[in-house]
Amino acid sequence: QVQLVESGGGLAQAGGSLRLSCAASGSSFSITAMGWYRQVPGKSRERVARIISGGNTNYADSVKGRFTISMDNAKNTVYLQMNSLKPEDTGVYYCSIDANISNVGRRYWGQGTQVTVSS
């Protein structure tokens, strides 16, 4: 089993920055990809950014050039640096980790952290 703990959400003004962190812990797992998703009331969860273990990244069009996802393999931690924040970035952010345990892969989710951007 893999446990994820998120931190770093909060309130920011438009144009400001926030950094989210998500640390994975457990035993005998290998990470293949990590990502960040965003959900607002009444809408489905959307992927914001993803990074695979080789380092390749991809982003939602709405955050390209403003958000940066990175991964610290030694710490099993994924980060999301959010710059030039906009009110429409408001939502609950969830980290996800695709991990293999005994050759069985599955996705794990963090508990979610609220990000609120005021205009």
PyMOL commands that set and color helices and strands:
alter all, ss='L'
color gray80, all
select helices_A, chain A and resi 73-75+87-89
alter helices_A, ss='H'
color red, helices_A
select strands_A, chain A and resi 2-7+10-13+18-26+30-39+46-52+57-59+67-72+77-82+91-101+104-109+113-118
alter strands_A, ss='S'
color yellow, strands_A
deselect
rebuild
show_as cartoon
